[in-house]
Every structure is written in C-alpha cells, then in structure tokens.
Amino acid sequence: MMKIDTSLATFQANVPRVEAKESDEAKLKKQTDAFEALIVKTMLATAIKNEDPLYPKEAGSDIYHSMYLDTLSESLSGSFGYSELLLGYLKEQQMGKR
C-alpha cells in the first residue's frame, strides 16, 4: 500500500495568507479614474453617433457601439485631468476633516 505525504499541504493550508492591501489613495485614484471614464464616455457618445444612412443598423450594433465606447473611455480615463482635479479636491477635503 502506498502512503501519500500530505504534511506540506496541511502546513500550507494553515498558514495565513498575507494579501497586499491597496492604500486609500490608490483606491480613491481608481474611483476618480472611473468617474472620469464616465464623463469621457458621455462626451464620446455625443461626439460619435452611430447613425449613418448609408449603412443601416444591424442587430446588436448598439451593443457593440456601447462596448466600443466603454473600452475607449476606460483607456482614455486618467489622461484628461478631471481625475487629478477630483483627486486633489477629495484629498483636501479629507485633510480638512482630520
């Protein structure tokens, strides 16, 4: 009969995992970037209309257009400056509370 050594697996299961915690500033930066992405998406939706009389809408074209705007706005967020302005303002507000 073959014995399997499970002592290492048992040891690793009992060791508490240390997870890297994000700083509050990093979390706030993510949220301000997400807010900026929302603003940029709204501007892009106005600027890039999905209406072309030469090419009629296909099934699902609105969904693809929305996905395109989501991806574009997420990649552009953080580069327009709204996020930095909001982050600075919120940091000032947080310092005033202390």
N, CA, C and O atoms as CSV, one atom per row, in Angstrom:
chain,resi,resn,atom,element,x,y,z
A,1,MET,N,N,0.831,-1.165,0.000
A,1,MET,CA,C,0.000,0.000,0.000
A,1,MET,C,C,0.890,1.249,0.000
A,1,MET,O,O,1.863,1.317,0.751
A,2,MET,N,N,0.565,2.212,-0.822
A,2,MET,CA,C,1.357,3.416,-0.985
A,2,MET,C,C,0.839,4.524,-0.058
A,2,MET,O,O,-0.370,4.749,0.009
A,3,LYS,N,N,1.718,5.205,0.643
A,3,LYS,CA,C,1.324,6.310,1.514
A,3,LYS,C,C,1.655,7.633,0.831
A,3,LYS,O,O,2.704,7.773,0.201
A,4,ILE,N,N,0.767,8.584,0.960
A,4,ILE,CA,C,0.955,9.906,0.387
A,4,ILE,C,C,1.228,10.882,1.520
A,4,ILE,O,O,0.469,10.952,2.486
A,5,ASP,N,N,2.297,11.622,1.398
A,5,ASP,CA,C,2.672,12.588,2.421
A,5,ASP,C,C,1.879,13.884,2.187
A,5,ASP,O,O,2.098,14.573,1.190
A,6,THR,N,N,0.980,14.206,3.086
A,6,THR,CA,C,0.168,15.419,2.967
A,6,THR,C,C,0.567,16.474,3.989
A,6,THR,O,O,-0.162,17.447,4.182
A,7,SER,N,N,1.704,16.301,4.643
A,7,SER,CA,C,2.094,17.244,5.691
A,7,SER,C,C,2.360,18.646,5.129
A,7,SER,O,O,2.018,19.639,5.770
A,8,LEU,N,N,2.960,18.733,3.951
A,8,LEU,CA,C,3.239,20.033,3.365
A,8,LEU,C,C,1.936,20.731,2.969
A,8,LEU,O,O,1.783,21.932,3.189
A,9,ALA,N,N,1.014,19.992,2.394
A,9,ALA,CA,C,-0.271,20.574,2.005
A,9,ALA,C,C,-1.038,21.047,3.226
A,9,ALA,O,O,-1.672,22.102,3.186
A,10,THR,N,N,-0.991,20.290,4.305
A,10,THR,CA,C,-1.671,20.676,5.536
A,10,THR,C,C,-1.021,21.922,6.122
A,10,THR,O,O,-1.717,22.815,6.605
A,11,PHE,N,N,0.305,21.991,6.085
A,11,PHE,CA,C,1.024,23.147,6.597
A,11,PHE,C,C,0.667,24.406,5.809
A,11,PHE,O,O,0.425,25.460,6.398
A,12,GLN,N,N,0.634,24.299,4.475
A,12,GLN,CA,C,0.341,25.452,3.640
A,12,GLN,C,C,-1.096,25.906,3.811
A,12,GLN,O,O,-1.379,27.097,3.681
A,13,ALA,N,N,-2.001,25.000,4.096
A,13,ALA,CA,C,-3.400,25.369,4.275
A,13,ALA,C,C,-3.596,26.150,5.567
A,13,ALA,O,O,-4.510,26.971,5.653
A,14,ASN,N,N,-2.757,25.913,6.575
A,14,ASN,CA,C,-2.919,26.566,7.861
A,14,ASN,C,C,-2.166,27.889,7.980
A,14,ASN,O,O,-2.357,28.623,8.950
A,15,VAL,N,N,-1.323,28.195,7.015
A,15,VAL,CA,C,-0.559,29.444,7.052
A,15,VAL,C,C,-1.479,30.575,6.592
A,15,VAL,O,O,-2.050,30.500,5.504
A,16,PRO,N,N,-1.629,31.619,7.406
A,16,PRO,CA,C,-2.484,32.730,6.974
A,16,PRO,C,C,-1.865,33.450,5.786
A,16,PRO,O,O,-0.658,33.685,5.748
A,17,ARG,N,N,-2.688,33.791,4.837
A,17,ARG,CA,C,-2.207,34.471,3.636
A,17,ARG,C,C,-2.150,35.961,3.895
A,17,ARG,O,O,-3.061,36.547,4.480
A,18,VAL,N,N,-1.087,36.546,3.458
A,18,VAL,CA,C,-0.916,37.986,3.573
A,18,VAL,C,C,-1.241,38.577,2.214
A,18,VAL,O,O,-0.515,38.386,1.238
A,19,GLU,N,N,-2.345,39.295,2.179
A,19,GLU,CA,C,-2.754,39.904,0.922
A,19,GLU,C,C,-2.280,41.344,0.894
A,19,GLU,O,O,-2.312,42.054,1.899
A,20,ALA,N,N,-1.850,41.745,-0.259
A,20,ALA,CA,C,-1.398,43.130,-0.411
A,20,ALA,C,C,-2.617,44.038,-0.383
A,20,ALA,O,O,-3.509,43.926,-1.223
A,21,LYS,N,N,-2.643,44.927,0.582
A,21,LYS,CA,C,-3.762,45.852,0.696
A,21,LYS,C,C,-3.445,47.119,-0.073
A,21,LYS,O,O,-2.339,47.657,-0.013
A,22,GLU,N,N,-4.448,47.572,-0.793
A,22,GLU,CA,C,-4.302,48.804,-1.531
A,22,GLU,C,C,-4.391,49.982,-0.577
A,22,GLU,O,O,-5.169,49.959,0.376
A,23,SER,N,N,-3.624,50.971,-0.824
A,23,SER,CA,C,-3.710,52.168,0.009
A,23,SER,C,C,-5.007,52.901,-0.310
A,23,SER,O,O,-5.608,52.712,-1.368
A,24,ASP,N,N,-5.417,53.737,0.627
A,24,ASP,CA,C,-6.642,54.502,0.420
A,24,ASP,C,C,-6.516,55.431,-0.780
A,24,ASP,O,O,-7.483,55.654,-1.509
A,25,GLU,N,N,-5.317,55.971,-0.977
A,25,GLU,CA,C,-5.115,56.867,-2.110
A,25,GLU,C,C,-5.241,56.120,-3.440
A,25,GLU,O,O,-5.781,56.662,-4.404
A,26,ALA,N,N,-4.748,54.884,-3.499
A,26,ALA,CA,C,-4.855,54.091,-4.729
A,26,ALA,C,C,-6.309,53.746,-5.019
A,26,ALA,O,O,-6.738,53.761,-6.173
A,27,LYS,N,N,-7.066,53.437,-3.971
A,27,LYS,CA,C,-8.487,53.149,-4.154
A,27,LYS,C,C,-9.227,54.388,-4.639
A,27,LYS,O,O,-10.075,54.311,-5.527
A,28,LEU,N,N,-8.894,55.533,-4.042
A,28,LEU,CA,C,-9.528,56.781,-4.446
A,28,LEU,C,C,-9.173,57.126,-5.886
A,28,LEU,O,O,-10.019,57.618,-6.633
A,29,LYS,N,N,-7.927,56.872,-6.279
A,29,LYS,CA,C,-7.488,57.136,-7.655
A,29,LYS,C,C,-8.264,56.269,-8.646
A,29,LYS,O,O,-8.641,56.737,-9.720
A,30,LYS,N,N,-8.502,55.005,-8.286
A,30,LYS,CA,C,-9.295,54.128,-9.160
A,30,LYS,C,C,-10.704,54.674,-9.348
A,30,LYS,O,O,-11.246,54.653,-10.454
A,31,GLN,N,N,-11.295,55.163,-8.255
A,31,GLN,CA,C,-12.655,55.682,-8.333
A,31,GLN,C,C,-12.726,56.981,-9.128
A,31,GLN,O,O,-13.666,57.184,-9.896
A,32,THR,N,N,-11.744,57.860,-8.953
A,32,THR,CA,C,-11.753,59.101,-9.729
A,32,THR,C,C,-11.494,58.819,-11.204
A,32,THR,O,O,-12.045,59.506,-12.064
A,33,ASP,N,N,-10.672,57.825,-11.512
A,33,ASP,CA,C,-10.478,57.420,-12.907
A,33,ASP,C,C,-11.765,56.849,-13.500
A,33,ASP,O,O,-12.084,57.101,-14.662
A,34,ALA,N,N,-12.501,56.081,-12.699
A,34,ALA,CA,C,-13.771,55.520,-13.169
A,34,ALA,C,C,-14.782,56.628,-13.420
A,34,ALA,O,O,-15.555,56.563,-14.376
A,35,PHE,N,N,-14.778,57.653,-12.559
A,35,PHE,CA,C,-15.680,58.793,-12.769
A,35,PHE,C,C,-15.297,59.552,-14.032
A,35,PHE,O,O,-16.165,59.965,-14.801
A,36,GLU,N,N,-13.997,59.736,-14.243
A,36,GLU,CA,C,-13.546,60.407,-15.456
A,36,GLU,C,C,-13.928,59.590,-16.694
A,36,GLU,O,O,-14.289,60.157,-17.725
A,37,ALA,N,N,-13.849,58.267,-16.594
A,37,ALA,CA,C,-14.242,57.408,-17.720
A,37,ALA,C,C,-15.724,57.599,-18.046
A,37,ALA,O,O,-16.112,57.571,-19.214
A,38,LEU,N,N,-16.543,57.789,-17.025
A,38,LEU,CA,C,-17.972,58.031,-17.242
A,38,LEU,C,C,-18.198,59.354,-17.964
A,38,LEU,O,O,-19.020,59.438,-18.876
A,39,ILE,N,N,-17.463,60.388,-17.549
A,39,ILE,CA,C,-17.578,61.690,-18.215
A,39,ILE,C,C,-17.120,61.583,-19.671
A,39,ILE,O,O,-17.777,62.101,-20.574
A,40,VAL,N,N,-15.997,60.914,-19.889
A,40,VAL,CA,C,-15.463,60.767,-21.245
A,40,VAL,C,C,-16.422,59.956,-22.113
A,40,VAL,O,O,-16.608,60.271,-23.288
A,41,LYS,N,N,-17.028,58.919,-21.548
A,41,LYS,CA,C,-17.980,58.108,-22.313
A,41,LYS,C,C,-19.183,58.939,-22.742
A,41,LYS,O,O,-19.679,58.795,-23.859
A,42,THR,N,N,-19.648,59.807,-21.850
A,42,THR,CA,C,-20.772,60.677,-22.193
A,42,THR,C,C,-20.395,61.616,-23.334
A,42,THR,O,O,-21.185,61.825,-24.255
A,43,MET,N,N,-19.194,62.182,-23.276
A,43,MET,CA,C,-18.749,63.060,-24.356
A,43,MET,C,C,-18.580,62.287,-25.663
A,43,MET,O,O,-18.959,62.775,-26.728
A,44,LEU,N,N,-18.015,61.086,-25.582
A,44,LEU,CA,C,-17.825,60.287,-26.794
A,44,LEU,C,C,-19.151,59.856,-27.401
A,44,LEU,O,O,-19.288,59.812,-28.624
A,45,ALA,N,N,-20.129,59.538,-26.561
A,45,ALA,CA,C,-21.444,59.125,-27.068
A,45,ALA,C,C,-22.091,60.253,-27.847
A,45,ALA,O,O,-22.789,60.017,-28.834
A,46,THR,N,N,-21.857,61.490,-27.399
A,46,THR,CA,C,-22.391,62.652,-28.119
A,46,THR,C,C,-21.603,62.894,-29.405
A,46,THR,O,O,-22.181,63.220,-30.441
A,47,ALA,N,N,-20.291,62.735,-29.332
A,47,ALA,CA,C,-19.443,63.028,-30.490
A,47,ALA,C,C,-19.499,61.949,-31.561
A,47,ALA,O,O,-19.482,62.252,-32.754
A,48,ILE,N,N,-19.565,60.693,-31.140
A,48,ILE,CA,C,-19.549,59.587,-32.099
A,48,ILE,C,C,-20.938,58.974,-32.169
A,48,ILE,O,O,-21.258,58.034,-31.441
A,49,LYS,N,N,-21.729,59.508,-33.031
A,49,LYS,CA,C,-23.082,58.972,-33.207
A,49,LYS,C,C,-23.009,57.727,-34.088
A,49,LYS,O,O,-22.188,57.638,-35.002
A,50,ASN,N,N,-23.871,56.785,-33.797
A,50,ASN,CA,C,-23.904,55.533,-34.556
A,50,ASN,C,C,-25.045,55.589,-35.570
A,50,ASN,O,O,-25.811,54.637,-35.719
A,51,GLU,N,N,-25.140,56.718,-36.261
A,51,GLU,CA,C,-26.207,56.892,-37.243
A,51,GLU,C,C,-25.592,57.208,-38.598
A,51,GLU,O,O,-25.036,58.289,-38.796
A,52,ASP,N,N,-25.687,56.299,-39.499
A,52,ASP,CA,C,-25.170,56.507,-40.837
A,52,ASP,C,C,-26.242,56.010,-41.814
A,52,ASP,O,O,-26.564,54.822,-41.828
A,53,PRO,N,N,-26.789,56.910,-42.623
A,53,PRO,CA,C,-27.857,56.489,-43.540
A,53,PRO,C,C,-27.390,55.503,-44.616
A,53,PRO,O,O,-28.204,54.769,-45.175
A,54,LEU,N,N,-26.092,55.482,-44.906
A,54,LEU,CA,C,-25.595,54.568,-45.923
A,54,LEU,C,C,-25.520,53.128,-45.419
A,54,LEU,O,O,-25.668,52.183,-46.195
A,55,TYR,N,N,-25.292,52.969,-44.121
A,55,TYR,CA,C,-25.165,51.644,-43.527
A,55,TYR,C,C,-26.246,51.469,-42.471
A,55,TYR,O,O,-26.120,51.999,-41.367
A,56,PRO,N,N,-27.291,50.746,-42.787
A,56,PRO,CA,C,-28.362,50.566,-41.793
A,56,PRO,C,C,-27.854,49.775,-40.584
A,56,PRO,O,O,-26.904,48.998,-40.684
A,57,LYS,N,N,-28.506,49.993,-39.450
A,57,LYS,CA,C,-28.107,49.306,-38.223
A,57,LYS,C,C,-28.386,47.822,-38.329
A,57,LYS,O,O,-29.440,47.391,-38.796
A,58,GLU,N,N,-27.418,47.063,-37.886
A,58,GLU,CA,C,-27.556,45.618,-37.825
A,58,GLU,C,C,-27.992,45.232,-36.413
A,58,GLU,O,O,-27.944,46.047,-35.491
A,59,ALA,N,N,-28.410,44.006,-36.261
A,59,ALA,CA,C,-28.790,43.521,-34.936
A,59,ALA,C,C,-27.572,43.533,-34.023
A,59,ALA,O,O,-26.528,42.973,-34.357
A,60,GLY,N,N,-27.712,44.165,-32.887
A,60,GLY,CA,C,-26.620,44.201,-31.924
A,60,GLY,C,C,-25.621,45.319,-32.131
A,60,GLY,O,O,-24.651,45.421,-31.380
A,61,SER,N,N,-25.833,46.157,-33.127
A,61,SER,CA,C,-24.851,47.217,-33.378
A,61,SER,C,C,-24.806,48.222,-32.228
A,61,SER,O,O,-23.749,48.777,-31.932
A,62,ASP,N,N,-25.949,48.458,-31.579
A,62,ASP,CA,C,-25.950,49.364,-30.420
A,62,ASP,C,C,-25.118,48.796,-29.275
A,62,ASP,O,O,-24.439,49.537,-28.563
A,63,ILE,N,N,-25.174,47.489,-29.104
A,63,ILE,CA,C,-24.403,46.841,-28.043
A,63,ILE,C,C,-22.910,46.959,-28.340
A,63,ILE,O,O,-22.127,47.299,-27.453
A,64,TYR,N,N,-22.517,46.684,-29.571
A,64,TYR,CA,C,-21.107,46.792,-29.939
A,64,TYR,C,C,-20.610,48.236,-29.838
A,64,TYR,O,O,-19.482,48.487,-29.414
A,65,HIS,N,N,-21.466,49.176,-30.231
A,65,HIS,CA,C,-21.089,50.584,-30.139
A,65,HIS,C,C,-20.879,50.991,-28.678
A,65,HIS,O,O,-19.927,51.702,-28.354
A,66,SER,N,N,-21.774,50.534,-27.804
A,66,SER,CA,C,-21.645,50.823,-26.375
A,66,SER,C,C,-20.383,50.188,-25.788
A,66,SER,O,O,-19.691,50.806,-24.980
A,67,MET,N,N,-20.089,48.959,-26.196
A,67,MET,CA,C,-18.869,48.288,-25.729
A,67,MET,C,C,-17.627,49.028,-26.226
A,67,MET,O,O,-16.648,49.166,-25.492
A,68,TYR,N,N,-17.670,49.495,-27.452
A,68,TYR,CA,C,-16.556,50.268,-28.010
A,68,TYR,C,C,-16.326,51.546,-27.210
A,68,TYR,O,O,-15.190,51.891,-26.883
A,69,LEU,N,N,-17.422,52.247,-26.898
A,69,LEU,CA,C,-17.295,53.474,-26.116
A,69,LEU,C,C,-16.794,53.187,-24.702
A,69,LEU,O,O,-16.008,53.962,-24.159
A,70,ASP,N,N,-17.237,52.090,-24.104
A,70,ASP,CA,C,-16.745,51.700,-22.767
A,70,ASP,C,C,-15.235,51.494,-22.786
A,70,ASP,O,O,-14.513,52.031,-21.946
A,71,THR,N,N,-14.773,50.721,-23.745
A,71,THR,CA,C,-13.346,50.416,-23.839
A,71,THR,C,C,-12.526,51.668,-24.126
A,71,THR,O,O,-11.471,51.876,-23.527
A,72,LEU,N,N,-13.004,52.482,-25.023
A,72,LEU,CA,C,-12.305,53.712,-25.375
A,72,LEU,C,C,-12.246,54.672,-24.193
A,72,LEU,O,O,-11.199,55.263,-23.925
A,73,SER,N,N,-13.350,54.830,-23.492
A,73,SER,CA,C,-13.373,55.761,-22.354
A,73,SER,C,C,-12.514,55.254,-21.203
A,73,SER,O,O,-11.878,56.055,-20.517
A,74,GLU,N,N,-12.479,53.944,-20.974
A,74,GLU,CA,C,-11.627,53.404,-19.913
A,74,GLU,C,C,-10.143,53.589,-20.244
A,74,GLU,O,O,-9.335,53.870,-19.358
A,75,SER,N,N,-9.795,53.431,-21.506
A,75,SER,CA,C,-8.382,53.596,-21.872
A,75,SER,C,C,-7.967,55.066,-21.846
A,75,SER,O,O,-6.795,55.371,-21.624
A,76,LEU,N,N,-8.907,55.973,-22.070
A,76,LEU,CA,C,-8.594,57.400,-22.051
A,76,LEU,C,C,-8.676,58.003,-20.655
A,76,LEU,O,O,-8.146,59.090,-20.424
A,77,SER,N,N,-9.326,57.322,-19.726
A,77,SER,CA,C,-9.501,57.910,-18.394
A,77,SER,C,C,-8.154,58.075,-17.697
A,77,SER,O,O,-7.251,57.250,-17.840
A,78,GLY,N,N,-8.050,59.151,-16.951
A,78,GLY,CA,C,-6.803,59.456,-16.275
A,78,GLY,C,C,-5.901,60.363,-17.076
A,78,GLY,O,O,-4.871,60.812,-16.574
A,79,SER,N,N,-6.270,60.642,-18.320
A,79,SER,CA,C,-5.403,61.468,-19.160
A,79,SER,C,C,-6.004,62.836,-19.476
A,79,SER,O,O,-5.330,63.676,-20.071
A,80,PHE,N,N,-7.253,63.075,-19.091
A,80,PHE,CA,C,-7.882,64.362,-19.381
A,80,PHE,C,C,-7.703,65.382,-18.263
A,80,PHE,O,O,-7.840,66.583,-18.497
A,81,GLY,N,N,-7.401,64.923,-17.061
A,81,GLY,CA,C,-7.168,65.841,-15.961
A,81,GLY,C,C,-8.319,65.943,-14.978
A,81,GLY,O,O,-8.141,66.447,-13.869
A,82,TYR,N,N,-9.496,65.473,-15.363
A,82,TYR,CA,C,-10.635,65.517,-14.433
A,82,TYR,C,C,-10.349,64.662,-13.197
A,82,TYR,O,O,-10.670,65.044,-12.072
A,83,SER,N,N,-9.759,63.535,-13.424
A,83,SER,CA,C,-9.457,62.613,-12.326
A,83,SER,C,C,-8.484,63.251,-11.343
A,83,SER,O,O,-8.671,63.149,-10.131
A,84,GLU,N,N,-7.446,63.909,-11.857
A,84,GLU,CA,C,-6.462,64.556,-10.991
A,84,GLU,C,C,-7.081,65.702,-10.210
A,84,GLU,O,O,-6.787,65.877,-9.027
A,85,LEU,N,N,-7.941,66.490,-10.864
A,85,LEU,CA,C,-8.612,67.589,-10.172
A,85,LEU,C,C,-9.500,67.065,-9.044
A,85,LEU,O,O,-9.476,67.585,-7.928
A,86,LEU,N,N,-10.270,66.049,-9.343
A,86,LEU,CA,C,-11.161,65.471,-8.345
A,86,LEU,C,C,-10.378,64.819,-7.216
A,86,LEU,O,O,-10.755,64.938,-6.050
A,87,LEU,N,N,-9.300,64.138,-7.551
A,87,LEU,CA,C,-8.461,63.506,-6.533
A,87,LEU,C,C,-7.853,64.557,-5.604
A,87,LEU,O,O,-7.845,64.374,-4.387
A,88,GLY,N,N,-7.353,65.634,-6.158
A,88,GLY,CA,C,-6.800,66.713,-5.342
A,88,GLY,C,C,-7.850,67.331,-4.436
A,88,GLY,O,O,-7.591,67.600,-3.264
A,89,TYR,N,N,-9.036,67.555,-4.984
A,89,TYR,CA,C,-10.122,68.137,-4.193
A,89,TYR,C,C,-10.520,67.213,-3.043
A,89,TYR,O,O,-10.685,67.667,-1.910
A,90,LEU,N,N,-10.673,65.938,-3.324
A,90,LEU,CA,C,-11.075,64.993,-2.289
A,90,LEU,C,C,-9.994,64.827,-1.219
A,90,LEU,O,O,-10.306,64.645,-0.043
A,91,LYS,N,N,-8.747,64.889,-1.620
A,91,LYS,CA,C,-7.655,64.816,-0.635
A,91,LYS,C,C,-7.668,66.034,0.282
A,91,LYS,O,O,-7.437,65.913,1.485
A,92,GLU,N,N,-7.941,67.218,-0.294
A,92,GLU,CA,C,-8.048,68.426,0.526
A,92,GLU,C,C,-9.207,68.326,1.501
A,92,GLU,O,O,-9.089,68.735,2.656
A,93,GLN,N,N,-10.329,67.782,1.037
A,93,GLN,CA,C,-11.493,67.624,1.904
A,93,GLN,C,C,-11.193,66.648,3.031
A,93,GLN,O,O,-11.617,66.846,4.170
A,94,GLN,N,N,-10.461,65.597,2.702
A,94,GLN,CA,C,-10.114,64.596,3.708
A,94,GLN,C,C,-9.155,65.177,4.743
A,94,GLN,O,O,-9.265,64.864,5.929
A,95,MET,N,N,-8.218,66.017,4.311
A,95,MET,CA,C,-7.277,66.646,5.252
A,95,MET,C,C,-8.005,67.609,6.181
A,95,MET,O,O,-7.640,67.744,7.348
A,96,GLY,N,N,-9.029,68.274,5.668
A,96,GLY,CA,C,-9.775,69.217,6.483
A,96,GLY,C,C,-10.561,68.549,7.593
A,96,GLY,O,O,-10.823,69.164,8.626
A,97,LYS,N,N,-10.941,67.292,7.389
A,97,LYS,CA,C,-11.703,66.542,8.406
A,97,LYS,C,C,-10.823,66.121,9.568
A,97,LYS,O,O,-11.313,65.942,10.683
A,98,ARG,N,N,-9.543,65.961,9.325
A,98,ARG,CA,C,-8.645,65.459,10.364
A,98,ARG,C,C,-8.276,66.509,11.342
A,98,ARG,O,O,-7.524,66.243,12.280
